[in-house]
């Protein structure tokens, strides 16, 4: 059985500083450049929900804590799909500082529950090609590899 962190909750504005530290660690682990201003710009609209938990036009950030310390996070971004007939989500980032204790699995289960609460019909994610351990985690939780290829263009 997976060990579970003390709590996974929806992050708010007061979590920004801790989240930026975790995002910097995530970028270092994945070999991405970290730009604090870009990361903050991406996080702020997701954290500015206030007390209205139903008002989340962009998505949500979940934060995992143990002993009141942030140990991981997951970012869900909402989208819409004709193909699946409604709301979908991208699991944009999932990072756990302490691995091998089930925290990633706990965050994934919380992310799926959050998606269901918000009427999401399908969840997508991407991993870096060399990140086999992440794909093993996602496969254990029912994610499957698709034949489509994601492409991107910065605007």
BALUM-445083 format. One record per residue: residue number from 1; residue in three letters; z, x, y of N, C-alpha, C in turn. Coordinates in steps of 0.02 Angstrom, whole numbers. Layout:
residues N
NODE   n res    nc3    nc1    nc2   cac3   cac1   cac2    cc3    cc1    cc2
NODE NUM ALA      Z      X      Y      Z      X      Y      Z      X      Y
...
end
This chain:
residues 155
NODE   n res    nc3    nc1    nc2   cac3   cac1   cac2    cc3    cc1    cc2
NODE   1 UNK      0     42    -60      0      0      0      0     44     62
NODE   2 UNK    -39     23    113    -42     61    175     24     57    213
NODE   3 UNK     44    113    242     99    112    289     74     78    352
NODE   4 UNK    117     45    389     95     10    448    133     35    509
NODE   5 UNK     98     39    566    134     57    627    181      1    645
NODE   6 UNK    228     16    687    277    -35    708    242    -95    739
NODE   7 UNK    187    -84    774    156   -139    809     83   -123    828
NODE   8 UNK     40   -173    824    -26   -170    855    -28   -229    903
NODE   9 UNK    -46   -215    965    -48   -267   1016   -108   -258   1061
NODE  10 UNK   -124   -310   1099   -177   -306   1149   -151   -263   1207
NODE  11 UNK   -191   -215   1226   -173   -169   1280   -184   -203   1348
NODE  12 UNK   -146   -180   1398   -152   -205   1466   -158   -146   1514
NODE  13 UNK   -160   -163   1578   -168   -111   1629   -115    -57   1626
NODE  14 UNK    -54    -75   1607      0    -26   1605    -11     26   1550
NODE  15 UNK    -59     15   1505    -73     61   1450   -128    111   1468
NODE  16 UNK   -158    106   1527   -216    147   1544   -203    222   1534
NODE  17 UNK   -148    248   1560   -136    321   1556   -131    344   1483
NODE  18 UNK    -95    306   1441    -89    324   1370   -156    320   1336
NODE  19 UNK   -195    268   1352   -260    260   1321   -307    317   1340
NODE  20 UNK   -305    340   1403   -348    395   1423   -332    459   1384
NODE  21 UNK   -269    470   1369   -250    528   1327   -280    520   1257
NODE  22 UNK   -275    460   1229   -303    448   1162   -379    453   1162
NODE  23 UNK   -412    428   1215   -485    432   1220   -506    505   1224
NODE  24 UNK   -469    546   1261   -485    617   1266   -480    650   1197
NODE  25 UNK   -428    631   1158   -420    658   1091   -478    635   1046
NODE  26 UNK   -496    571   1052   -552    544   1013   -617    583   1028
NODE  27 UNK   -630    594   1091   -691    631   1111   -690    702   1082
NODE  28 UNK   -633    735   1086   -628    802   1058   -640    802    983
NODE  29 UNK   -611    753    949   -619    749    876   -691    734    856
NODE  30 UNK   -726    694    896   -795    676    880   -847    722    912
NODE  31 UNK   -824    770    951   -871    817    982   -908    789   1041
NODE  32 UNK   -878    740   1076   -908    711   1135   -875    740   1197
NODE  33 UNK   -913    742   1251   -884    763   1315   -839    707   1341
NODE  34 UNK   -782    725   1367   -736    676   1396   -741    678   1471
NODE  35 UNK   -753    620   1501   -755    613   1574   -704    558   1590
NODE  36 UNK   -648    577   1620   -594    530   1632   -616    471   1675
NODE  37 UNK   -657    484   1726   -680    429   1769   -724    379   1731
NODE  38 UNK   -768    405   1689   -810    361   1649   -768    321   1600
NODE  39 UNK   -721    354   1567   -678    320   1519   -636    266   1554
NODE  40 UNK   -608    282   1611   -569    232   1648   -612    173   1670
NODE  41 UNK   -673    188   1692   -719    134   1712   -736     89   1653
NODE  42 UNK   -740    118   1594   -754     78   1534   -694     38   1511
NODE  43 UNK   -634     66   1519   -574     32   1497   -549    -23   1544
NODE  44 UNK   -553    -10   1609   -522    -56   1657   -542   -130   1649
NODE  45 UNK   -607   -146   1644   -624   -217   1636   -596   -248   1572
NODE  46 UNK   -585   -206   1521   -556   -231   1459   -480   -241   1465
NODE  47 UNK   -449   -207   1511   -376   -209   1518   -354   -258   1572
NODE  48 UNK   -399   -280   1615   -381   -322   1672   -378   -396   1655
NODE  49 UNK   -348   -411   1601   -344   -480   1579   -286   -518   1610
NODE  50 UNK   -236   -483   1636   -178   -516   1663   -142   -555   1609
NODE  51 UNK   -117   -614   1628    -81   -655   1580   -125   -704   1543
NODE  52 UNK   -188   -710   1564   -234   -757   1532   -268   -724   1473
NODE  53 UNK   -237   -733   1414   -262   -699   1354   -330   -726   1331
NODE  54 UNK   -349   -785   1355   -414   -812   1336   -470   -788   1380
NODE  55 UNK   -454   -756   1435   -504   -731   1482   -520   -658   1467
NODE  56 UNK   -569   -648   1426   -588   -580   1406   -664   -578   1397
NODE  57 UNK   -701   -580   1452   -774   -585   1446   -806   -523   1415
NODE  58 UNK   -773   -466   1417   -803   -405   1392   -779   -384   1323
NODE  59 UNK   -717   -399   1308   -687   -379   1245   -614   -363   1254
NODE  60 UNK   -586   -328   1206   -515   -311   1209   -503   -241   1182
NODE  61 UNK   -447   -213   1202   -424   -149   1174   -359   -164   1138
NODE  62 UNK   -355   -141   1076   -293   -146   1037   -261    -78   1036
NODE  63 UNK   -196    -76   1041   -160    -13   1040   -108    -16    984
NODE  64 UNK   -105     38    944    -56     43    890      1     88    915
NODE  65 UNK     62     65    904    121    102    926    170    111    869
NODE  66 UNK    201    168    868    258    181    823    313    209    867
NODE  67 UNK    372    179    862    430    202    901    412    205    975
NODE  68 UNK    375    155    998    355    148   1068    308    202   1093
NODE  69 UNK    277    239   1047    227    289   1065    159    267   1040
NODE  70 UNK    108    274   1083     40    256   1063     15    306   1011
NODE  71 UNK     -9    281    954    -34    325    901   -106    310    883
NODE  72 UNK   -136    259    914   -206    243    901   -229    184    941
NODE  73 UNK   -294    173    940   -322    116    977   -388     96    946
NODE  74 UNK   -408     35    960   -473      9    940   -501    -30    999
NODE  75 UNK   -566    -24   1011   -600    -59   1065   -652   -106   1035
NODE  76 UNK   -645   -170   1053   -694   -221   1032   -732   -244   1093
NODE  77 UNK   -798   -243   1091   -840   -266   1145   -880   -327   1121
NODE  78 UNK   -875   -381   1157   -910   -443   1137   -985   -439   1152
NODE  79 UNK  -1022   -473   1109  -1093   -481   1119  -1114   -549   1093
NODE  80 UNK  -1179   -561   1091  -1205   -624   1068  -1267   -609   1026
NODE  81 UNK  -1276   -648    972  -1332   -635    927  -1366   -699    906
NODE  82 UNK  -1431   -701    916  -1471   -755    890  -1471   -751    813
NODE  83 UNK  -1477   -690    788  -1481   -678    715  -1421   -707    677
NODE  84 UNK  -1361   -698    703  -1303   -724    667  -1281   -791    696
NODE  85 UNK  -1312   -815    748  -1298   -882    774  -1237   -888    819
NODE  86 UNK  -1220   -833    853  -1163   -838    898  -1134   -772    917
NODE  87 UNK  -1069   -773    930  -1034   -714    955  -1028   -660    901
NODE  88 UNK  -1040   -599    924  -1029   -541    881   -990   -490    921
NODE  89 UNK   -967   -438    887   -929   -386    921   -951   -319    896
NODE  90 UNK   -944   -270    939   -953   -200    920   -884   -169    920
NODE  91 UNK   -866   -140    864   -805    -99    862   -826    -33    892
NODE  92 UNK   -817    -28    958   -845     27    996   -809     93    982
NODE  93 UNK   -744     91    976   -706    151    960   -645    131    918
NODE  94 UNK   -629    174    871   -566    169    834   -542    240    825
NODE  95 UNK   -482    253    847   -454    320    842   -381    315    823
NODE  96 UNK   -361    358    777   -291    363    756   -270    436    761
NODE  97 UNK   -216    447    797   -190    515    807   -161    543    742
NODE  98 UNK   -127    502    703    -94    524    641   -132    492    583
NODE  99 UNK   -165    533    544   -207    507    490   -171    509    423
NODE 100 UNK   -197    468    377   -171    468    309   -110    425    298
NODE 101 UNK    -92    384    347    -33    342    340    -49    267    345
NODE 102 UNK   -113    250    345   -133    180    345   -139    148    414
NODE 103 UNK   -130    187    466   -133    159    534   -204    135    549
NODE 104 UNK   -254    173    529   -323    152    540   -338     87    505
NODE 105 UNK   -314     79    444   -324     16    407   -289    -41    443
NODE 106 UNK   -229    -29    467   -192    -80    503   -229   -100    567
NODE 107 UNK   -255    -52    604   -294    -67    664   -357   -107    647
NODE 108 UNK   -390    -89    592   -450   -125    572   -434   -198    555
NODE 109 UNK   -380   -209    519   -360   -278    502   -344   -317    566
NODE 110 UNK   -309   -285    613   -293   -318    676   -356   -332    716
NODE 111 UNK   -405   -286    715   -468   -297    750   -506   -356    720
NODE 112 UNK   -507   -361    654   -541   -417    621   -506   -483    638
NODE 113 UNK   -440   -483    638   -403   -544    655   -417   -564    727
NODE 114 UNK   -419   -516    772   -435   -529    842   -505   -559    848
NODE 115 UNK   -552   -530    812   -620   -557    813   -622   -630    789
NODE 116 UNK   -588   -644    735   -586   -713    710   -556   -761    762
NODE 117 UNK   -502   -739    795   -470   -780    846   -517   -796    904
NODE 118 UNK   -566   -752    915   -613   -760    971   -681   -785    948
NODE 119 UNK   -686   -811    888   -748   -842    864   -804   -793    847
NODE 120 UNK   -786   -731    834   -837   -681    817   -861   -694    745
NODE 121 UNK   -927   -692    736   -957   -704    670   -976   -640    633
NODE 122 UNK   -985   -586    671  -1006   -522    640   -981   -465    683
NODE 123 UNK   -960   -411    648   -937   -351    683   -982   -292    663
NODE 124 UNK  -1004   -255    714  -1044   -195    704  -1002   -134    722
NODE 125 UNK  -1021    -77    696   -993    -14    718  -1043     41    703
NODE 126 UNK  -1032     98    732  -1073    157    716  -1026    215    706
NODE 127 UNK  -1048    262    665  -1010    324    655  -1057    382    665
NODE 128 UNK  -1027    439    680  -1067    500    684  -1089    518    613
NODE 129 UNK  -1149    545    605  -1176    560    539  -1129    603    496
NODE 130 UNK  -1097    654    523  -1053    695    480   -985    664    465
NODE 131 UNK   -968    607    494   -901    579    487   -895    535    425
NODE 132 UNK   -896    568    368   -892    533    304   -825    499    293
NODE 133 UNK   -771    528    317   -705    497    307   -701    430    343
NODE 134 UNK   -731    425    402   -731    361    438   -771    309    398
NODE 135 UNK   -829    329    371   -869    281    333   -832    260    269
NODE 136 UNK   -794    304    239   -754    284    180   -702    231    200
NODE 137 UNK   -670    241    256   -621    192    280   -655    125    292
NODE 138 UNK   -711    125    327   -745     62    343   -771     29    279
NODE 139 UNK   -796     67    232   -820     40    168   -763      6    130
NODE 140 UNK   -705     38    129   -646      8     96   -629    -60    126
NODE 141 UNK   -647    -69    189   -631   -132    223   -690   -180    226
NODE 142 UNK   -740   -168    184   -794   -216    177   -855   -206    221
NODE 143 UNK   -856   -155    262   -916   -141    302   -969   -110    257
NODE 144 UNK  -1031   -128    271  -1087   -101    231  -1136    -65    277
NODE 145 UNK  -1171    -17    249  -1222     20    285  -1284    -24    290
NODE 146 UNK  -1313    -27    349  -1374    -65    360  -1433    -18    366
NODE 147 UNK  -1492    -45    358  -1552     -4    363  -1577      2    435
NODE 148 UNK  -1551    -39    480  -1574    -34    549  -1547     30    580
NODE 149 UNK  -1581     54    630  -1562    116    664  -1547     98    737
NODE 150 UNK  -1488    117    759  -1470    106    829  -1507    156    872
NODE 151 UNK  -1532    133    928  -1563    176    977  -1530    161   1044
NODE 152 UNK  -1532    208   1090  -1500    196   1155  -1539    229   1211
NODE 153 UNK  -1526    206   1271  -1556    235   1331  -1506    225   1388
NODE 154 UNK  -1488    278   1421  -1444    273   1478  -1483    248   1538
NODE 155 UNK  -1455    201   1574  -1488    173   1634  -1451    194   1696
end
